[in-house]
Amino acid sequence: MMKKLYLLRILLVIAFLLTVFIPGNIYAATSTKKNETLKDLRLEYERLLKKQQENEKKTEQAKQDIAKKEALIKQSQAELTQAEIDYDEAEKEILNSNEKIEALKIESEKVLLYMQQMEGNNAYVEYVSGASSMTELITRVEAVKQVTGYIQDTVSNLKAEIKRNEELKIELEEKQKEIEKKIANNEAAIKQLHSNIDDYDEYAPEISKEVASAKQLYESYKVKCKQETGSSSEDVLLSACTRIPINTGWTRPLTKSVVTSPIGYRWGRMHWGIDLDAAEGTPVYATAAGVVSGVVYRNSCGGNMVFLNVTVNGQQYTIYYFHLLSYTVKAGDVVDQNTVIGYSGGRTTASYMGGYDTCSKGAHLHYGVAKGWYKTSIKYSNSTVLIPPPLMENRAGYRWTSRY
């Protein structure tokens, strides 16, 4: 009996502890990387800053090279235009020559017919024999020869001119092909140079935005570490500065919505996220408690972005939100599932509406969940890195009316 009472007491104590210490989110003293320190954040910020400076130099050189290639293309296009004009002129000359030949053929036929008629009526003989002297006789004979000879020579010259123009057309066609090839090569070179300037995924943050976010994260942890540990040492572990909540489940980012575009290929490229219908200004929530690993201000593709590092059932994830009208958090902030991290955008922020976001075609939220902890650059290798967002189906038309 005593043993039963003892076991019952133990069970009651365990139940009480579970009630007190596990109300919802469990906090773990962990950081974005095992044993990551404040110094690591600073070095990451400096690495990105150096990369930005190098990219700026490369970008400037690439822009100069692009300008040169564009000048060559402009010159080639002028040459191509001239070659096309010359080709058209050659065609016109051939047409004119053919018309002249046809006209001379008609005249030649008239002369031959006239001569035949004169021979039949002895008019030619009378014309020649009517000469009063040998000189006049020779002159009259030569006059007839010259008329027929002129026609034959002119036709012959015109045929030679036609041949020359036909050869010129062939030369001009070859020249056009060479110029078009030169233009295509320069356009390909420009495309490659543009690729060198922006060697990232479509939605990847611009390097300057990454630098700003990395600096904000470092400075945020610098303050936290000083407050929590009382030390200014950069060797302090981030785990001693912030406790990241651990979750046992998920919520949805919007109170109600419908999936308009799922994860998968569209328009010839992979869509690394799920698009959710949301009027501009709709509150957007954290779908799991965690820490803001990065924010991106007005990226040229994706607009305002927020990245969260969370742990759900022992697995680390990064949650990300794109096309926000605005955000209410900063790098380093700890959030829970009821935190509004920002407000949906995508319409007035879109470039077609005069905004800055080139990758939005209307009001919506681009939402994604990836395995692992990232700050602002998620390196997708294949679809296994990305998971279908929890509590929703990865198909267009799926809708819900509750965050839970």
DOMAR-599405 format. One line per 2 residues: their letters; for each residue y, z, x of C-alpha. Coordinates in pm, 1 decimal. Layout:
N
a = Y/Z/X  ...
***
This chain:
404
mm = 0.0/0.0/0.0  236.5/87.4/285.8
kk = 164.8/-249.4/451.2  253.3/-434.2/129.3
ly = 583.2/-244.3/99.4  659.2/-317.5/464.4
ll = 596.1/-692.3/419.5  804.5/-693.7/101.8
ri = 1094.4/-534.3/287.9  1068.6/-797.4/563.1
ll = 1071.7/-1077.6/305.8  1376.4/-926.5/131.5
vi = 1561.3/-902.8/463.9  1477.7/-1267.8/546.3
af = 1593.3/-1375.0/200.6  1918.9/-1183.5/244.4
ll = 1978.5/-1339.1/586.4  1913.0/-1687.4/450.1
tv = 2160.0/-1623.3/168.1  2428.8/-1496.1/404.4
fi = 2392.3/-1727.9/700.0  2293.7/-2056.9/533.7
pg = 2540.3/-2104.4/245.0  2568.2/-2480.4/289.8
ni = 2655.2/-2618.7/631.7  2493.1/-2463.3/939.1
ya = 2714.9/-2468.8/1247.0  2578.5/-2569.7/1584.6
at = 2764.3/-2518.1/1909.7  2713.2/-2872.5/2028.5
st = 2937.3/-3154.9/2153.1  2926.8/-3533.0/2138.3
kk = 2709.9/-3532.6/2451.1  2487.3/-3268.4/2599.4
ne = 2681.5/-3055.2/2847.6  2993.0/-3268.4/2797.9
tl = 3304.4/-3104.0/2938.8  3677.4/-3131.0/2893.7
kd = 3684.2/-3315.2/3226.2  3444.7/-3576.0/3084.3
lr = 3691.1/-3645.9/2803.4  3974.7/-3683.4/3051.9
le = 3770.0/-3916.2/3273.0  3673.5/-4122.0/2966.6
ye = 4040.8/-4150.5/2870.5  4134.0/-4254.0/3227.8
rl = 3847.1/-4505.4/3235.9  3967.5/-4667.1/2915.6
lk = 4326.6/-4662.7/3039.9  4220.7/-4839.6/3361.3
kq = 4019.1/-5088.4/3156.1  4324.7/-5152.9/2939.2
qe = 4539.7/-5220.8/3246.7  4275.6/-5457.1/3389.2
ne = 4242.8/-5631.4/3054.4  4617.9/-5675.7/3033.8
kk = 4615.5/-5851.8/3371.2  4321.0/-6068.6/3270.1
te = 4484.8/-6138.6/2935.4  4808.9/-6247.2/3100.2
qa = 4620.4/-6477.6/3338.0  4414.2/-6613.2/3050.6
kq = 4730.2/-6680.0/2849.3  4876.8/-6874.0/3141.6
di = 4553.8/-7075.2/3172.7  4555.8/-7138.3/2797.9
ak = 4915.6/-7264.2/2818.1  4814.4/-7506.9/3095.7
ke = 4513.4/-7628.7/2898.3  4726.7/-7672.7/2586.3
al = 4975.8/-7877.7/2790.3  4687.5/-8097.0/2912.1
ik = 4565.6/-8137.4/2556.1  4915.4/-8236.3/2445.1
qs = 4933.1/-8493.1/2725.7  4585.7/-8624.9/2638.9
qa = 4678.9/-8649.6/2272.4  4986.3/-8855.0/2368.6
el = 4764.1/-9081.0/2580.2  4519.3/-9110.0/2293.3
tq = 4799.4/-9202.2/2054.5  4921.5/-9471.6/2297.2
ae = 4567.9/-9603.9/2341.3  4532.6/-9625.3/1962.7
id = 4865.1/-9812.4/1942.8  4750.7/-10052.4/2218.2
yd = 4420.1/-10101.3/2037.5  4601.4/-10186.1/1714.4
ea = 4828.9/-10429.2/1903.3  4527.0/-10599.1/2056.6
ek = 4374.3/-10638.8/1711.1  4699.8/-10786.3/1582.3
ei = 4712.7/-11032.9/1874.5  4355.4/-11139.0/1805.9
ln = 4442.1/-11189.3/1440.2  4755.8/-11390.2/1527.9
sn = 4563.9/-11604.6/1777.2  4294.3/-11677.5/1522.5
ek = 4560.3/-11775.4/1268.6  4723.3/-12009.7/1526.1
ie = 4387.3/-12166.9/1608.5  4322.0/-12226.1/1240.4
al = 4667.7/-12385.9/1205.3  4610.5/-12606.1/1512.9
ki = 4271.1/-12709.1/1383.0  4440.7/-12830.9/1065.8
es = 4706.0/-13019.3/1269.3  4438.1/-13164.5/1495.9
ek = 4243.3/-13287.2/1196.2  4560.2/-13448.8/1060.3
vl = 4627.2/-13626.6/1393.1  4267.1/-13744.8/1419.8
ly = 4276.3/-13867.3/1060.2  4604.0/-14046.7/1126.1
mq = 4463.5/-14209.8/1439.2  4151.4/-14318.6/1250.8
qm = 4365.3/-14467.5/978.6  4577.6/-14646.9/1236.2
eg = 4268.7/-14783.4/1407.0  4130.7/-14898.7/1074.1
nn = 4459.6/-15069.9/986.3  4511.5/-15192.0/1341.6
ay = 4830.3/-14982.0/1326.5  4737.5/-14809.6/1653.3
ve = 4675.5/-15148.8/1816.5  4998.8/-15280.8/1671.5
yv = 5180.4/-14967.2/1790.0  5046.2/-14998.9/2144.1
sg = 5059.5/-15381.3/2165.0  5409.8/-15380.2/2022.5
as = 5538.4/-15250.6/2349.2  5796.4/-15482.7/2504.8
sm = 5690.5/-15395.5/2855.9  5404.2/-15243.9/3055.9
te = 5602.7/-14924.2/3102.5  5650.7/-14883.9/2730.7
li = 5281.1/-14957.3/2675.7  5178.8/-14680.2/2913.9
tr = 5430.2/-14446.7/2754.1  5296.0/-14509.5/2405.4
ve = 4932.9/-14457.9/2518.4  5027.0/-14134.7/2698.3
av = 5220.2/-14011.5/2393.8  4906.4/-14030.9/2181.6
kq = 4699.5/-13859.1/2455.5  4957.5/-13581.8/2493.2
vt = 4952.5/-13501.2/2123.9  4576.3/-13460.9/2115.6
gy = 4565.3/-13298.0/2461.9  4831.8/-13042.4/2366.4
iq = 4631.7/-12936.3/2065.8  4312.2/-12903.2/2269.2
dt = 4486.2/-12706.8/2549.1  4659.3/-12472.9/2305.7
vs = 4333.1/-12400.1/2125.2  4165.5/-12338.0/2458.5
nl = 4444.9/-12098.2/2567.3  4433.8/-11913.5/2240.0
ka = 4056.3/-11868.9/2270.2  4106.1/-11729.9/2619.6
ei = 4370.3/-11491.9/2484.2  4132.8/-11378.2/2211.5
kr = 3866.1/-11310.3/2473.4  4110.5/-11107.4/2681.8
ne = 4212.5/-10901.7/2378.3  3848.6/-10844.5/2281.2
el = 3785.0/-10716.6/2635.4  4098.9/-10501.9/2610.0
ki = 3968.3/-10352.9/2284.9  3645.2/-10252.9/2459.3
el = 3842.3/-10097.8/2744.8  4064.4/-9910.3/2500.9
ee = 3761.8/-9783.7/2306.6  3615.8/-9646.4/2630.6
kq = 3952.8/-9495.8/2718.0  3972.9/-9328.1/2377.8
ke = 3625.6/-9178.4/2427.3  3723.9/-9044.7/2769.6
ie = 4046.3/-8892.8/2633.9  3864.1/-8738.3/2336.3
kk = 3607.5/-8590.6/2575.8  3888.5/-8451.6/2791.3
ia = 4051.1/-8295.6/2482.7  3717.2/-8146.8/2370.5
nn = 3657.8/-7997.2/2718.0  4005.0/-7841.2/2722.3
ea = 3960.1/-7704.6/2370.3  3626.3/-7551.6/2474.9
ai = 3796.1/-7400.8/2780.3  4068.5/-7252.8/2559.6
kq = 3804.9/-7108.8/2325.9  3630.9/-6945.8/2622.2
lh = 3961.9/-6809.9/2750.7  4031.7/-6658.2/2409.9
sn = 3683.0/-6508.0/2422.0  3764.0/-6359.2/2761.9
id = 4079.6/-6206.0/2617.9  3895.8/-6043.9/2327.5
dy = 3538.9/-5980.8/2438.8  3449.0/-5747.5/2152.0
de = 3277.6/-5740.7/1815.0  3485.5/-5853.9/1519.4
ya = 3558.9/-5498.2/1404.9  3568.5/-5339.3/1751.7
pe = 3890.8/-5147.1/1815.3  4141.0/-5303.2/2050.4
is = 4136.3/-5135.6/2390.8  4488.1/-4996.9/2344.4
ke = 4370.8/-4827.5/2021.5  4068.8/-4680.3/2199.5
va = 4295.9/-4544.9/2472.5  4522.2/-4378.2/2216.0
sa = 4225.5/-4222.6/2034.7  4062.8/-4102.0/2359.8
kq = 4391.0/-3941.1/2464.3  4425.4/-3769.6/2126.2
ly = 4066.7/-3639.7/2144.6  4117.4/-3505.4/2497.8
es = 4443.6/-3333.1/2409.5  4291.0/-3186.5/2091.6
yk = 3998.8/-3035.9/2282.3  4231.3/-2917.5/2558.3
vk = 4417.4/-2700.9/2305.3  4095.2/-2584.4/2136.2
ck = 3926.7/-2492.1/2462.9  4229.7/-2288.4/2569.3
qe = 4232.2/-2108.0/2235.3  3856.1/-2043.0/2221.5
tg = 3786.3/-1958.0/2586.1  4125.1/-1850.2/2715.7
ss = 4068.0/-2074.8/3015.8  4243.8/-2394.9/3123.9
se = 3948.3/-2505.5/3336.3  3831.2/-2860.9/3268.6
dv = 3474.9/-2759.4/3350.6  3445.1/-2572.1/3021.7
ll = 3178.1/-2712.7/2790.2  3306.4/-2869.0/2470.7
sa = 3032.4/-2678.7/2289.4  3230.0/-2363.6/2364.7
ct = 3541.8/-2508.1/2202.7  3421.9/-2650.1/1868.9
ri = 3122.1/-2583.8/1651.9  3012.5/-2902.1/1473.2
pi = 2858.2/-2839.8/1129.2  2497.4/-2934.3/1067.5
nt = 2417.5/-3077.2/722.8  2104.8/-3077.8/510.4
gw = 2217.4/-3367.3/291.9  2475.0/-3637.2/219.0
tr = 2746.1/-3716.9/-32.1  2918.2/-4044.7/-118.6
pl = 3259.1/-4149.1/20.3  3411.8/-4231.0/-320.1
tk = 3395.5/-4054.6/-656.8  3288.7/-4381.6/-817.5
sv = 3249.6/-4738.3/-695.1  3029.9/-5046.9/-676.3
vt = 2883.1/-5224.7/-372.6  3053.5/-5563.3/-332.9
sp = 2897.4/-5670.5/-1.7  2589.5/-5508.4/159.2
ig = 2483.0/-5482.7/522.2  2348.6/-5816.7/644.5
yr = 2446.1/-6168.7/743.7  2734.8/-6335.2/566.0
wg = 2960.2/-6626.9/661.3  2740.5/-6692.6/967.3
rm = 2772.3/-6345.3/1120.6  2636.9/-5994.0/1081.7
hw = 2828.0/-5760.8/850.1  2786.2/-5421.6/1015.5
gi = 2865.6/-5205.3/714.4  2880.9/-5195.4/337.3
dl = 3189.1/-5293.2/133.0  3277.5/-5071.7/-161.4
da = 3520.5/-5161.0/-438.6  3819.3/-4926.1/-433.6
ae = 4174.3/-4965.7/-560.1  4437.6/-4904.6/-294.3
gt = 4523.1/-4538.4/-259.3  4180.8/-4411.5/-372.2
pv = 4085.1/-4086.2/-190.5  3809.0/-4135.1/66.8
ya = 3590.8/-3836.3/155.5  3380.0/-3727.7/449.9
ta = 3018.3/-3783.7/343.2  2890.7/-3511.2/574.4
ag = 3056.7/-3222.3/753.7  3136.8/-3291.3/1117.5
vv = 3408.3/-3360.6/1371.2  3645.8/-3656.6/1387.1
sg = 3544.2/-3839.6/1704.2  3820.0/-4098.2/1685.7
vv = 4089.3/-4262.9/1477.0  4227.0/-4613.5/1517.2
yr = 4573.2/-4704.1/1397.4  4622.8/-5051.0/1250.3
ns = 4351.4/-5243.9/1430.8  4402.1/-5618.9/1393.4
cg = 4056.2/-5641.3/1233.5  3961.1/-5340.8/1022.8
gn = 4305.4/-5183.2/990.0  4315.4/-4803.7/1001.3
mv = 3977.2/-4660.4/1102.7  3821.5/-4314.5/1110.3
fl = 3500.0/-4216.5/1295.0  3306.1/-3892.8/1226.9
nv = 3026.1/-3736.6/1434.1  2782.5/-3548.5/1209.4
tv = 2435.2/-3396.0/1225.1  2210.9/-3427.8/919.2
ng = 1862.7/-3275.3/919.3  1863.1/-3262.1/1298.7
qq = 1962.1/-3629.8/1345.5  2298.8/-3726.3/1492.9
yt = 2500.1/-3992.9/1310.6  2840.4/-4157.9/1331.4
iy = 3010.8/-4230.6/999.6  3293.4/-4482.9/998.2
yf = 3555.7/-4597.3/749.4  3763.5/-4918.5/788.0
hl = 4054.6/-5082.5/600.7  4219.3/-4750.3/518.1
ls = 4570.8/-4755.4/376.6  4628.6/-4433.5/571.5
yt = 4429.0/-4145.4/720.3  4484.8/-3769.5/701.7
vk = 4284.7/-3653.0/1005.0  4310.8/-3679.4/1382.1
ag = 4058.7/-3690.0/1665.2  3902.0/-3347.7/1716.2
dv = 3947.2/-3224.9/1357.7  3650.3/-3050.8/1195.0
vd = 3590.5/-3166.9/836.9  3359.3/-3075.2/551.3
qn = 3218.0/-3280.7/266.4  3523.0/-3214.8/50.1
tv = 3775.4/-3329.3/311.5  3981.2/-3634.2/217.7
ig = 3986.4/-3828.4/545.6  4218.9/-4099.2/412.4
ys = 4299.0/-4344.5/134.2  4150.3/-4688.0/77.0
gg = 4352.5/-4999.9/155.9  4267.2/-5362.7/222.0
rt = 4515.6/-5538.4/-5.2  4876.4/-5480.2/102.6
ta = 4743.8/-5418.6/453.8  4573.6/-5761.0/460.8
sy = 4733.0/-6042.4/660.2  4723.9/-6279.2/361.8
mg = 4955.2/-6032.7/185.9  5185.9/-6005.2/486.2
gy = 4999.9/-5710.5/640.5  4830.5/-5664.2/977.4
dt = 4456.7/-5665.6/890.6  4305.4/-6011.9/942.0
cs = 3957.6/-5905.9/823.4  4037.0/-5797.3/469.1
kg = 4050.4/-6018.0/162.1  4129.2/-5750.7/-95.4
ah = 4130.0/-5378.9/-173.7  3803.6/-5215.9/-62.4
lh = 3644.4/-4966.4/176.8  3421.5/-5078.6/464.4
yg = 3176.2/-4790.8/513.5  2892.8/-4747.1/760.5
va = 2648.5/-4495.2/907.8  2498.7/-4546.0/1254.9
kg = 2239.8/-4341.1/1441.8  2380.9/-4151.7/1738.2
wy = 2723.0/-4014.3/1821.6  3000.5/-4255.7/1910.6
kt = 3374.2/-4215.6/1943.5  3539.4/-4542.5/1836.7
si = 3311.5/-4816.7/1971.2  2969.7/-4844.6/1812.5
ky = 2749.3/-5072.5/2022.9  2524.2/-5239.0/1768.2
sn = 2209.1/-5378.4/1925.9  2021.5/-5462.6/1606.9
st = 1999.5/-5352.7/1245.9  1786.2/-5047.7/1339.5
vl = 2096.9/-4878.8/1483.9  2261.9/-4902.7/1145.0
ip = 2106.2/-4726.0/847.7  2158.8/-4809.2/480.6
pp = 2426.4/-4562.1/365.7  2254.4/-4261.5/201.9
lm = 2277.0/-4205.8/-175.6  2340.1/-4575.5/-243.9
en = 2141.5/-4898.2/-242.3  2215.8/-5175.6/6.4
ra = 2270.8/-5445.0/-253.4  2570.1/-5599.4/-424.7
gy = 2623.5/-5461.9/-774.7  2489.2/-5111.2/-712.5
rw = 2729.8/-4860.4/-869.6  2769.9/-4483.7/-912.5
ts = 3001.0/-4238.5/-1089.2  2954.4/-3924.1/-881.5
ry = 2976.7/-3832.2/-511.6  2652.3/-3631.8/-535.6
***
